[in-house]
């Protein structure tokens, strides 16, 4: 495995986003060969409104098509996967786990070791499900999740691995009612300790431009996929991240479309 396909904010159920994702699935299945060279990472907001079970099923079935075609798919939830995007409900946590992971026995950070790569998935809506803060589109990882992340990164067995952290909420950029509230705490845990960070959430942000964020927090490569299905014609990408290149090489990544 040497390449990551990074997507985010699919918003299946919104207008033609479901059809757009099916087209992306077909394109990936046709273009990206051999499949063992790739890991697909989806950083949340797979659905537009989790209250509609048919949206959840449509998203899960599209992901299953990728898996049936031989791809390894890693994913984490976004704020829309736990509700409407502005109103969350804790009941959707279990529904998301059961539908996309086939088990409720999932804890974040979710660690997957693939070859010499450590993929670490975070739930950036984990602490936004309580009555007093389940409104709006902010994210919060919480102390327990951050403590577990720190232990993973400090494990001596991780020293020889390339470490990739992926989450939904944009970790670097403050936007009112949309920000990752404990981004400073995340920074203290991962600064200069990981190789890549992948995220989405901001569709139209200029920081979705390739390479603009590289080097932030001492992280060599940082990627915002925006809305990969271009919800409301918003900016978005399906990045193909080639891990065989060194950080100082030019043009080591490409947008699939």
LUMZA-212369 format. One line per 8 residues: number of its first residue (from 1); for each residue x, y, z of N, C-alpha, C, O, CB. Coordinates in pm, whole numbers, m for minus. Glycine has a CB too. Example, Ala and Ser with C-alpha at 12.3 -4.5 7.8 and 13.67 -1.06 7.14 Angstrom:
# residues 2
1) 1319,m569,780,1230,m450,780,1320,m330,780,1424,m332,846,1131,m447,905 ~ 1285,m225,708,1367,m106,714,1290,3,787,1341,114,804,1408,m60,572
***
This chain:
# residues 257
1) 84,m119,0,0,0,0,88,124,0,177,137,84,m96,0,122 ~ 64,217,m95,147,337,m100,67,462,m134,125,571,m142,257,318,m201 ~ m63,450,m155,m143,567,m189,m271,572,m105,m331,469,m76,m177,567,m338 ~ m310,693,m69,m435,717,2,m527,794,m92,m486,891,m155,m411,795,136 ~ m652,751,m100,m756,830,m165,m837,894,m53,m905,825,23,m847,742,m261 ~ m831,1025,m43,m898,1098,66,m1021,1170,12,m1012,1250,m81,m800,1198,132 ~ m1136,1140,75,m1261,1206,41,m1329,1254,168,m1297,1207,277,m1355,1112,m37 ~ m1422,1349,154,m1494,1398,269,m1626,1461,226,m1646,1493,109,m1410,1500,347
9) m1717,1477,323,m1840,1553,304,m1918,1510,179,m1943,1589,89,m1808,1702,296 ~ m1953,1382,176,m2026,1326,62,m2171,1375,61,m2227,1397,m46,m2022,1172,66 ~ m2231,1391,178,m2366,1446,194,m2469,1371,109,m2553,1432,42,m2367,1593,157 ~ m2462,1240,112,m2558,1160,37,m2698,1184,92,m2720,1182,213,m2521,1008,43 ~ m2791,1207,0,m2926,1245,36,m2956,1389,m3,m3072,1427,m14,m2949,1226,183 ~ m2851,1468,m23,m2870,1607,m66,m2864,1614,m218,m2761,1587,m279,m2762,1700,m3 ~ m2977,1650,m278,m2986,1667,m422,m2917,1552,m496,m2958,1437,m481,m2925,1802,m464 ~ m2814,1582,m575,m2750,1478,m657,m2620,1426,m598,m2540,1366,m669,m2724,1533,m795
17) m2597,1449,m468,m2471,1404,m408,m2458,1252,m411,m2348,1200,m428,m2461,1454,m264 ~ m2569,1180,m395,m2563,1034,m402,m2519,986,m539,m2436,896,m549,m2698,974,m369 ~ m2574,1046,m644,m2533,1010,m780,m2387,1047,m804,m2314,973,m870,m2622,1080,m883 ~ m2345,1160,m749,m2205,1200,m765,m2111,1099,m700,m2006,1067,m755,m2182,1340,m704 ~ m2151,1049,m582,m2064,953,m516,m2059,821,m592,m1954,757,m599,m2111,929,m373 ~ m2171,780,m648,m2171,658,m730,m2074,673,m848,m2003,579,m883,m2314,626,m781 ~ m2073,792,m908,m1978,818,m1018,m1834,810,m968,m1747,755,m1036,m2006,956,m1081 ~ m1809,866,m849,m1675,858,m791,m1635,714,m765,m1523,674,m795,m1669,939,m662
25) m1727,636,m710,m1700,494,m683,m1664,422,m814,m1569,344,m817,m1823,426,m617 ~ m1739,449,m919,m1710,385,m1049,m1573,428,m1101,m1498,346,m1153,m1819,421,m1153 ~ m1542,556,m1086,m1413,607,m1136,m1296,546,m1059,m1196,505,m1118,m1408,761,m1126 ~ m1309,540,m927,m1204,480,m845,m1185,334,m883,m1073,287,m899,m1237,493,m696 ~ m1296,262,m897,m1288,119,m927,m1224,94,m1062,m1161,m10,m1083,m1427,58,m923 ~ m1241,188,m1156,m1185,172,m1290,m1040,217,m1296,m957,151,m1360,m1268,249,m1391 ~ m1008,330,m1232,m877,392,m1249,m771,342,m1151,m653,335,m1186,m890,539,m1235 ~ m812,307,m1031,m714,285,m924,m680,137,m913,m743,62,m838,m767,337,m790
33) m581,97,m987,m536,m41,m992,m384,m44,m976,m316,47,m1023,m579,m110,m1125 ~ m329,m149,m912,m400,m252,m838,m458,m199,m707,m404,m105,m648,m307,m370,m809 ~ m566,m258,m663,m636,m205,m547,m551,m213,m421,m570,m134,m329,m767,m280,m525 ~ m458,m307,m414,m373,m320,m295,m280,m201,m276,m221,m185,m169,m291,m447,m305 ~ m267,m116,m379,m185,4,m367,m255,117,m292,m193,218,m261,m144,52,m505 ~ m386,100,m263,m465,212,m215,m535,180,m83,m575,67,m57,m568,250,m319 ~ m548,283,m1,m641,284,112,m730,406,94,m680,516,68,m567,286,251 ~ m861,388,107,m956,498,94,m992,548,233,m1030,470,320,m1083,453,15
41) m981,679,254,m1015,741,382,m1125,845,358,m1108,936,277,m889,807,448 ~ m1236,831,430,m1349,924,418,m1365,995,552,m1391,931,654,m1482,849,377 ~ m1351,1128,551,m1348,1202,678,m1483,1267,709,m1491,1389,726,m1239,1308,673 ~ m1587,1186,715,m1713,1228,773,m1812,1296,681,m1783,1327,566,m1685,1316,881 ~ m1932,1317,737,m2048,1367,664,m2075,1281,542,m2088,1331,430,m2027,1513,623 ~ m2083,1151,566,m2120,1061,457,m2264,1087,414,m2297,1075,296,m2102,915,499 ~ m2351,1122,510,m2490,1149,477,m2522,1295,508,m2450,1362,582,m2585,1055,557 ~ m2630,1343,449,m2670,1482,473,m2759,1495,595,m2759,1599,661,m2741,1537,351
49) m2836,1390,626,m2927,1396,741,m2948,1253,790,m3014,1173,725,m3064,1464,704 ~ m2891,1223,907,m2898,1087,961,m3038,1047,1004,m3062,930,1031,m2805,1075,1078 ~ m3131,1142,1011,m3269,1108,1044,m3336,1027,934,m3439,963,958,m3349,1233,1070 ~ m3279,1029,816,m3334,954,703,m3253,825,686,m3142,828,634,m3331,1039,572 ~ m3308,714,729,m3234,587,726,m3197,547,583,m3096,481,562,m3315,476,792 ~ m3279,587,486,m3246,552,347,m3119,622,301,m3048,568,216,m3363,587,255 ~ m3089,741,354,m2963,808,320,m2846,728,376,m2745,709,308,m2961,954,376 ~ m2861,682,499,m2755,603,564,m2731,474,486,m2617,437,461,m2792,571,711
57) m2839,408,447,m2826,283,371,m2760,307,236,m2676,228,192,m2963,216,352 ~ m2799,415,169,m2739,446,38,m2589,469,51,m2512,422,m32,m2807,569,m24 ~ m2549,542,154,m2407,569,175,m2332,440,207,m2225,415,151,m2387,671,288 ~ m2388,360,296,m2321,236,335,m2309,140,217,m2207,73,202,m2397,168,449 ~ m2411,134,134,m2406,43,18,m2301,88,m82,m2236,4,m144,m2543,37,m51 ~ m2282,219,m98,m2177,268,m188,m2039,235,m134,m1949,197,m210,m2191,420,m209 ~ m2021,250,m3,m1894,213,59,m1870,62,43,m1758,19,15,m1892,252,210 ~ m1975,m16,61,m1962,m162,46,m1922,m200,m96,m1853,m299,m116,m2094,m230,83
65) m1966,m122,m196,m1923,m149,m334,m1773,m134,m349,m1708,m214,m417,m1995,m55,m431 ~ m1718,m32,m286,m1573,m15,m289,m1502,m134,m224,m1403,m184,m276,m1532,116,m218 ~ m1556,m177,m112,m1496,m292,m41,m1509,m420,m123,m1417,m500,m127,m1562,m311,96 ~ m1623,m439,m188,m1642,m556,m273,m1546,m556,m391,m1508,m661,m442,m1786,m563,m323 ~ m1506,m436,m434,m1408,m424,m543,m1265,m437,m495,m1171,m422,m573,m1426,m291,m614 ~ m1248,m464,m365,m1116,m496,m312,m1047,m385,m236,m935,m405,m188,m1030,m537,m421 ~ m1109,m268,m222,m1046,m155,m155,m1064,m163,m4,m1170,m204,45,m1101,m24,m208 ~ m963,m123,69,m974,m104,213,m1029,37,236,m970,134,189,m836,m126,286
73) m1140,48,308,m1203,177,333,m1202,206,483,m1249,124,562,m1347,180,277 ~ m1148,322,520,m1148,369,658,m1233,496,663,m1225,579,573,m1002,395,711 ~ m1313,512,768,m1398,629,775,m1428,668,919,m1417,586,1010,m1528,605,699 ~ m1466,792,937,m1508,844,1067,m1634,928,1046,m1660,973,934,m1394,929,1136 ~ m1712,950,1152,m1835,1028,1138,m1809,1178,1137,m1708,1226,1189,m1930,994,1250 ~ m1903,1250,1075,m1908,1395,1084,m2034,1439,1155,m2114,1355,1197,m1902,1458,945 ~ m2053,1567,1170,m2170,1616,1244,m2302,1578,1176,m2401,1555,1246,m2162,1768,1260 ~ m2305,1570,1044,m2428,1530,975,m2459,1381,995,m2575,1341,986,m2417,1560,827
81) m2359,1301,1022,m2381,1157,1046,m2447,1131,1180,m2492,1020,1206,m2249,1081,1037 ~ m2451,1233,1266,m2515,1221,1398,m2642,1304,1407,m2691,1329,1517,m2417,1264,1507 ~ m2696,1348,1294,m2819,1426,1296,m2835,1505,1169,m2803,1457,1060,m2821,1519,1415 ~ m2886,1627,1183,m2912,1711,1066,m2789,1790,1023,m2786,1847,914,m3026,1805,1094 ~ m2689,1794,1108,m2573,1880,1086,m2570,1996,1182,m2463,2048,1216,m2571,1931,944 ~ m2689,2038,1225,m2696,2146,1325,m2767,2101,1453,m2761,2171,1554,m2768,2266,1266 ~ m2834,1986,1450,m2895,1927,1569,m2854,1780,1574,m2891,1703,1486,m3051,1943,1568 ~ m2778,1742,1678,m2728,1605,1691,m2815,1524,1787,m2885,1579,1872,m2582,1607,1740
89) m2809,1393,1771,m2880,1302,1860,m2791,1182,1887,m2742,1119,1793,m3017,1257,1799 ~ m2769,1151,2013,m2676,1045,2053,m2714,909,1996,m2627,823,1981,m2668,1037,2202 ~ m2841,888,1965,m2883,757,1914,m2816,722,1782,m2805,605,1747,m3034,754,1897 ~ m2770,823,1709,m2710,797,1578,m2567,744,1588,m2514,693,1489,m2712,923,1495 ~ m2506,755,1704,m2371,701,1722,m2373,550,1699,m2292,498,1622,m2316,734,1863 ~ m2464,480,1765,m2474,335,1750,m2518,297,1610,m2469,198,1554,m2571,277,1853 ~ m2609,373,1552,m2655,343,1415,m2538,354,1317,m2523,270,1229,m2769,440,1374 ~ m2456,458,1333,m2340,475,1244,m2244,358,1258,m2197,303,1158,m2268,608,1276
97) m2214,321,1380,m2120,210,1403,m2172,80,1344,m2098,8,1277,m2093,192,1552 ~ m2298,50,1368,m2355,m76,1321,m2362,m80,1169,m2336,m184,1108,m2493,m98,1380 ~ m2398,33,1107,m2417,32,961,m2286,35,885,m2274,m27,779,m2503,150,919 ~ m2186,109,938,m2062,122,862,m1950,29,911,m1861,m4,833,m2014,264,868 ~ m1955,m12,1036,m1851,m101,1089,m1904,m241,1121,m1826,m331,1151,m1792,m41,1214 ~ m2036,m258,1114,m2101,m387,1142,m2085,m430,1287,m2105,m547,1320,m2044,m494,1052 ~ m2049,m338,1374,m2034,m368,1516,m2043,m238,1596,m2002,m132,1549,m1900,m441,1543 ~ m2095,m249,1716,m2096,m133,1804,m1970,m124,1888,m1951,m28,1962,m2216,m137,1894
105) m1884,m223,1875,m1762,m230,1957,m1648,m153,1891,m1543,m209,1858,m1721,m378,1979 ~ m1670,m24,1872,m1571,65,1812,m1539,174,1912,m1629,237,1967,m1623,125,1677 ~ m1412,197,1934,m1368,305,2022,m1275,397,1944,m1191,351,1866,m1298,249,2148 ~ m1290,526,1966,m1201,624,1904,m1101,673,2008,m1135,692,2125,m1281,743,1845 ~ m978,693,1964,m924,676,1830,m935,530,1782,m919,435,1858,m778,720,1828 ~ m963,517,1652,m968,387,1587,m835,367,1515,m801,441,1422,m1089,377,1487 ~ m760,267,1560,m625,243,1506,m626,125,1410,m671,16,1444,m525,218,1620 ~ m576,149,1289,m558,43,1189,m415,47,1140,m369,150,1091,m660,58,1070
113) m345,m64,1152,m209,m75,1101,m215,m145,966,m261,m258,955,m117,m153,1201 ~ m168,m77,864,m167,m131,728,m25,m116,675,23,m5,654,m271,m59,634 ~ 41,m229,655,184,m229,621,258,m148,729,248,m181,847,208,m168,476 ~ 332,m45,690,405,34,790,334,166,820,397,262,864,548,61,742 ~ 203,168,795,123,288,818,30,267,936,m35,163,948,43,325,691 ~ 23,367,1024,m72,366,1136,m178,471,1107,m151,591,1112,m1,394,1273 ~ m300,426,1076,m413,515,1051,m490,532,1181,m532,433,1241,m505,459,937 ~ m509,656,1223,m571,685,1352,m693,774,1327,m680,892,1298,m470,755,1450
121) m812,714,1340,m936,786,1315,m994,843,1443,m999,775,1546,m1037,695,1249 ~ m1038,969,1438,m1094,1038,1553,m1240,1074,1527,m1280,1102,1414,m1013,1165,1585 ~ m1319,1074,1633,m1458,1119,1627,m1462,1262,1679,m1462,1284,1800,m1554,1025,1709 ~ m1467,1358,1588,m1461,1498,1630,m1596,1554,1671,m1608,1673,1702,m1405,1582,1518 ~ m1700,1469,1672,m1830,1510,1726,m1861,1439,1857,m1973,1448,1908,m1940,1481,1625 ~ m1764,1369,1912,m1787,1284,2029,m1845,1358,2148,m1930,1304,2219,m1658,1219,2070 ~ m1800,1481,2170,m1845,1556,2287,m1945,1666,2251,m1962,1763,2325,m1726,1617,2358 ~ m2011,1649,2137,m2111,1746,2093,m2250,1684,2090,m2332,1719,2005,m2076,1802,1955
129) m2276,1591,2181,m2402,1516,2178,m2487,1539,2303,m2595,1481,2316,m2373,1367,2164 ~ m2441,1624,2393,m2514,1650,2516,m2620,1758,2493,m2614,1833,2395,m2418,1691,2628 ~ m2716,1765,2582,m2829,1858,2562,m2784,2002,2547,m2847,2079,2474,m2925,1847,2679 ~ m2676,2039,2614,m2636,2179,2615,m2544,2217,2499,m2521,2336,2477,m2567,2209,2744 ~ m2492,2119,2424,m2401,2155,2315,m2422,2071,2190,m2332,2056,2108,m2257,2141,2361 ~ m2542,2015,2175,m2568,1932,2058,m2623,2013,1940,m2660,1957,1837,m2666,1821,2093 ~ m2627,2144,1956,m2675,2231,1850,m2558,2299,1780,m2451,2317,1837,m2773,2335,1907 ~ m2581,2336,1657,m2482,2397,1569,m2384,2289,1518,m2407,2170,1537,m2405,2511,1643
137) m2274,2332,1454,m2188,2239,1381,m2046,2233,1435,m1953,2200,1363,m2183,2277,1235 ~ m2031,2265,1562,m1898,2260,1623,m1856,2115,1648,m1938,2023,1644,m1895,2339,1755 ~ m1728,2097,1673,m1674,1967,1709,m1596,1973,1839,m1546,2079,1877,m1587,1913,1599 ~ m1587,1860,1906,m1504,1850,2026,m1466,1705,2046,m1552,1617,2050,m1579,1907,2151 ~ m1338,1680,2060,m1286,1545,2076,m1303,1495,2219,m1341,1380,2240,m1139,1539,2037 ~ m1277,1579,2317,m1288,1541,2456,m1158,1488,2513,m1072,1435,2442,m1396,1439,2473 ~ m1146,1504,2645,m1021,1469,2712,m989,1320,2700,m874,1284,2675,m1029,1507,2859 ~ m1088,1233,2718,m1060,1089,2716,m1008,1045,2580,m913,966,2572,m1187,1010,2751
145) m1067,1094,2473,m1020,1056,2339,m880,1110,2313,m797,1041,2254,m1118,1109,2231 ~ m853,1230,2357,m720,1288,2339,m616,1215,2423,m502,1198,2379,m722,1437,2376 ~ m654,1172,2542,m561,1093,2624,m526,961,2557,m411,919,2558,m620,1067,2762 ~ m626,897,2499,m600,770,2429,m512,794,2306,m425,713,2275,m734,703,2386 ~ m536,905,2236,m453,939,2121,m307,959,2163,m216,912,2095,m506,1066,2051 ~ m286,1029,2273,m150,1052,2321,m80,921,2353,38,904,2322,m151,1143,2446 ~ m151,828,2413,m91,697,2445,m54,621,2319,50,556,2315,m188,614,2530 ~ m138,628,2218,m107,561,2091,22,618,2032,110,543,1990,m223,576,1991
153) 32,750,2028,148,813,1966,276,793,2046,385,794,1990,123,961,1948 ~ 262,773,2176,380,754,2261,424,608,2269,527,577,2329,351,806,2401 ~ 347,519,2211,383,377,2213,512,357,2133,519,398,2017,267,290,2154 ~ 615,296,2191,742,276,2118,725,200,1986,804,220,1894,839,201,2204 ~ 624,114,1977,603,39,1853,559,128,1738,565,87,1622,499,m69,1876 ~ 515,250,1769,470,342,1664,586,420,1603,568,486,1501,367,438,1719 ~ 702,414,1664,814,499,1621,854,475,1476,893,569,1406,933,475,1711 ~ 845,353,1430,890,319,1295,780,332,1190,803,305,1072,945,179,1293
161) 661,372,1230,548,376,1139,517,518,1095,537,614,1170,425,314,1203 ~ 468,530,973,416,658,926,277,675,986,192,586,974,412,666,768 ~ 253,787,1051,130,805,1129,37,904,1058,74,1018,1028,163,856,1272 ~ m86,858,1033,m187,936,964,m307,953,1057,m370,854,1095,m230,868,829 ~ m338,1077,1093,m456,1107,1174,m565,1160,1081,m538,1244,995,m423,1210,1288 ~ m687,1111,1100,m798,1161,1018,m920,1186,1105,m953,1107,1194,m831,1061,904 ~ m988,1297,1077,m1105,1339,1152,m1190,1427,1063,m1149,1463,952,m1064,1414,1282 ~ m1309,1463,1111,m1399,1543,1027,m1372,1692,1037,m1346,1756,935,m1542,1515,1064
169) m1376,1748,1156,m1370,1893,1171,m1232,1949,1136,m1129,1889,1168,m1407,1932,1313 ~ m1233,2063,1071,m1109,2134,1035,m1034,2169,1163,m1090,2240,1247,m1140,2263,950 ~ m911,2122,1182,m843,2143,1310,m773,2277,1324,m742,2318,1436,m744,2037,1330 ~ m747,2347,1214,m661,2465,1219,m735,2598,1215,m684,2699,1264,m565,2460,1106 ~ m853,2600,1157,m918,2726,1120,m1041,2748,1207,m1130,2663,1213,m956,2725,971 ~ m1047,2862,1275,m1161,2895,1360,m1272,2956,1277,m1250,3054,1205,m1120,2992,1473 ~ m1393,2897,1285,m1511,2958,1227,m1624,2946,1329,m1645,2839,1386,m1550,2891,1091 ~ m1695,3053,1352,m1801,3057,1451,m1902,2946,1428,m1951,2928,1316,m1869,3193,1450
177) m1934,2873,1533,m2029,2761,1539,m1989,2643,1449,m2070,2552,1430,m2168,2809,1501 ~ m1869,2643,1395,m1822,2532,1312,m1687,2477,1357,m1645,2372,1308,m1813,2576,1168 ~ m1621,2542,1448,m1483,2510,1480,m1469,2383,1565,m1566,2338,1627,m1419,2625,1553 ~ m1349,2327,1565,m1313,2222,1660,m1275,2291,1790,m1170,2355,1798,m1196,2131,1605 ~ m1358,2277,1891,m1343,2358,2012,m1216,2329,2090,m1160,2418,2154,m1462,2337,2102 ~ m1170,2204,2084,m1046,2172,2157,m929,2149,2062,m848,2060,2083,m1067,2048,2243 ~ m922,2232,1959,m813,2220,1862,m677,2246,1927,m578,2184,1889,m833,2316,1746 ~ m672,2337,2023,m544,2365,2089,m493,2242,2165,m372,2216,2169,m558,2484,2186
185) m585,2167,2224,m547,2045,2295,m501,1938,2196,m407,1864,2223,m663,1993,2380 ~ m570,1929,2082,m524,1836,1979,m385,1874,1931,m299,1787,1912,m622,1835,1860 ~ m362,2003,1912,m231,2049,1868,m121,2005,1964,m15,1961,1920,m230,2201,1856 ~ m147,2015,2095,m45,1978,2194,m13,1829,2189,96,1788,2229,m91,2016,2333 ~ m108,1747,2141,m88,1602,2135,m15,1559,2008,70,1470,2013,m222,1531,2144 ~ m47,1623,1894,3,1571,1767,112,1655,1703,174,1610,1606,m110,1557,1671 ~ 138,1775,1752,239,1860,1687,373,1789,1676,426,1738,1774,255,1991,1764 ~ 428,1788,1554,559,1729,1525,565,1579,1554,674,1523,1565,665,1800,1605
193) 449,1512,1566,448,1370,1598,383,1283,1491,393,1160,1497,377,1348,1728 ~ 317,1345,1392,251,1265,1289,299,1310,1152,362,1414,1137,97,1277,1301 ~ 266,1229,1051,315,1255,916,210,1318,826,242,1397,737,363,1128,854 ~ 83,1283,849,m27,1338,769,m146,1361,859,m164,1293,960,m64,1243,651 ~ m229,1461,822,m360,1479,883,m461,1505,771,m434,1582,679,m358,1596,987 ~ m576,1440,781,m681,1446,680,m810,1491,746,m842,1446,856,m700,1309,608 ~ m885,1581,680,m1009,1632,738,m1096,1692,629,m1059,1691,512,m980,1736,848 ~ m1211,1745,669,m1303,1809,575,m1377,1922,643,m1315,2014,697,m1403,1707,518
201) m1512,1915,640,m1604,2004,712,m1621,2139,646,m1734,2182,628,m1556,2023,852 ~ m1514,2209,609,m1527,2338,543,m1528,2316,392,m1429,2271,335,m1410,2435,584 ~ m1640,2345,327,m1652,2316,184,m1585,2422,98,m1518,2389,0,m1797,2304,146 ~ m1604,2547,133,m1559,2655,45,m1432,2722,93,m1393,2826,39,m1666,2757,32 ~ m1368,2664,193,m1249,2728,248,m1135,2731,147,m1111,2634,76,m1204,2657,374 ~ m1067,2844,142,m949,2853,54,m842,2755,97,m754,2720,18,m892,2996,56 ~ m848,2709,223,m746,2617,270,m764,2477,216,m687,2387,250,m746,2613,421 ~ m866,2456,130,m877,2328,61,m775,2318,m51,m754,2210,m108,m1019,2308,6
209) m711,2430,m85,m613,2429,m193,m493,2343,m153,m442,2352,m42,m567,2573,m227 ~ m449,2259,m247,m340,2166,m222,m214,2239,m177,m176,2342,m232,m310,2085,m348 ~ m151,2184,m75,m22,2227,m22,m27,2353,63,72,2387,128,73,2249,m135 ~ m139,2425,66,m141,2550,142,m119,2527,291,m57,2609,358,m273,2621,122 ~ m168,2416,342,m160,2391,486,m42,2303,525,m17,2285,644,m287,2328,533 ~ 30,2248,430,140,2159,463,238,2228,558,278,2342,537,213,2113,334 ~ 277,2155,662,370,2208,760,305,2266,884,374,2293,982,452,2312,696 ~ 172,2285,881,103,2337,999,121,2242,1117,112,2120,1102,m49,2358,969
217) 147,2298,1234,169,2223,1358,287,2124,1345,295,2028,1420,42,2147,1398 ~ 377,2148,1250,487,2056,1229,446,1927,1162,518,1827,1170,552,2026,1360 ~ 329,1927,1096,280,1809,1024,313,1828,876,262,1921,814,124,1787,1045 ~ 397,1743,819,445,1767,683,335,1781,577,347,1863,486,535,1657,643 ~ 228,1699,589,127,1700,483,m12,1706,547,m48,1620,628,142,1574,390 ~ m89,1808,509,m221,1834,568,m321,1855,454,m297,1934,363,m217,1959,663 ~ m434,1783,461,m528,1783,349,m671,1809,395,m723,1740,483,m522,1651,275 ~ m734,1908,334,m877,1932,346,m942,1888,215,m910,1941,109,m908,2083,379
225) m1032,1791,223,m1097,1742,100,m1220,1824,63,m1278,1801,m43,m1135,1597,116 ~ m1262,1919,150,m1382,1994,118,m1501,1901,103,m1513,1804,177,m1363,2077,m8 ~ m1588,1929,8,m1698,1838,m24,m1666,1765,m153,m1675,1823,m262,m1833,1914,m36 ~ m1629,1638,m142,m1584,1562,m260,m1694,1543,m363,m1665,1520,m480,m1531,1427,m217 ~ m1820,1552,m321,m1933,1542,m414,m1985,1679,m456,m2085,1689,m527,m2047,1461,m352 ~ m1916,1785,m411,m1948,1923,m451,m2091,1961,m413,m2167,2009,m497,m1927,1940,m601 ~ m2127,1939,m286,m2258,1982,m237,m2278,2131,m265,m2192,2213,m233,m2273,1952,m86 ~ m2392,2164,m324,m2423,2303,m358,m2314,2369,m442,m2291,2489,m434,m2445,2385,m231
233) m2246,2287,m524,m2134,2334,m608,m2017,2386,m526,m1938,2467,m574,m2182,2444,m701 ~ m2006,2338,m401,m1896,2379,m315,m1765,2316,m361,m1764,2218,m436,m1925,2342,m169 ~ m1656,2374,m313,m1523,2325,m345,m1499,2189,m280,m1538,2167,m165,m1416,2426,m300 ~ m1436,2099,m352,m1405,1969,m294,m1318,1885,m386,m1308,1910,m506,m1532,1895,m264 ~ m1254,1784,m326,m1156,1703,m398,m1168,1557,m359,m1228,1521,m258,m1014,1754,m369 ~ m1110,1474,m442,m1076,1337,m404,m925,1327,m423,m876,1295,m531,m1156,1227,m490 ~ m853,1354,m314,m707,1356,m325,m652,1215,m337,m692,1125,m263,m646,1427,m204 ~ m560,1196,m430,m480,1074,m435,m342,1112,m382,m264,1181,m448,m472,1015,m583
241) m314,1067,m261,m193,1106,m189,m90,994,m204,m110,884,m153,m224,1134,m39 ~ 17,1024,m272,120,923,m300,223,927,m188,299,1023,m175,187,947,m439 ~ 227,821,m107,316,816,8,457,774,m28,546,773,57,260,722,111 ~ 480,739,m153,613,696,m194,706,815,m219,827,798,m234,605,611,m320 ~ 648,937,m224,729,1057,m245,769,1116,m111,699,1102,m11,652,1159,m328 ~ 884,1182,m110,927,1256,7,854,1391,12,801,1438,m89,1081,1276,7 ~ 853,1453,130,777,1575,149,826,1690,62,748,1779,29,781,1615,291 ~ 953,1691,25,1005,1803,m52,995,1781,m202,1038,1866,m280,1149,1827,m14
249) 938,1669,m244,914,1648,m386,793,1730,m431,703,1758,m352,891,1498,m416 ~ 792,1769,m557,683,1848,m611,583,1758,m684,619,1653,m738,736,1957,m706 ~ 456,1803,m683,352,1737,m760,337,1589,m723,323,1503,m810,381,1749,m908 ~ 341,1562,m593,330,1422,m551,187,1380,m527,162,1263,m495,410,1400,m427 ~ 90,1471,m541,m49,1438,m521,m131,1486,m639,m89,1573,m715,m101,1499,m391 ~ m251,1427,m654,m337,1465,m764,m482,1457,m720,m517,1382,m629,m313,1375,m886 ~ m566,1536,m785,m710,1527,m764,m765,1429,m865,m731,1436,m983,m780,1668,m777 ~ m849,1336,m820,m898,1230,m907,m983,1283,m1021,m987,1223,m1128,m977,1130,m828
257) m1052,1396,m999,m1135,1455,m1104,m1061,1575,m1161,m1111,1642,m1252,m1276,1497,m1049
***
